[in-house]
Amino acid sequence: EYEEEEANAEDPAAMGAAAIRQDQIILTTNNPFERLAHSYALAQSVRLGVFEVVVDASIAQTRSIPETMATTGEVVLDERELSKQIGGLLMLRCDV
């Protein structure tokens, strides 16, 4: 599953501050650093979106563990499986 977005960039001469209007990024200069900054911001936004999906999936997958611990006081996983779960969460934390 993925999201597809289409964006067009314009470079008007004198529009004031950079803006996003109707899915178009409107830049105020031809400055390559301004273009780079906007590109970097969009890339970071996409990267955060991917991490949000991965974290949501991880939470959904492991939700039963703390719920079971809260009701019974025990973990129904063997020690090896529990260690694998903890390792997976630590790896996810390092990625974020």
Buried (B, 14 or more C-beta within 10 A) or exposed (E): EEEEEEEEEEEEEEEEEEEEEEEEBBBBEEEEEBBEEBEEEEEEEEEEEEEEEEBEEBEEEBEEBEEBEEEEEEBEBEEEEEEEBEEEBEEBEEEE
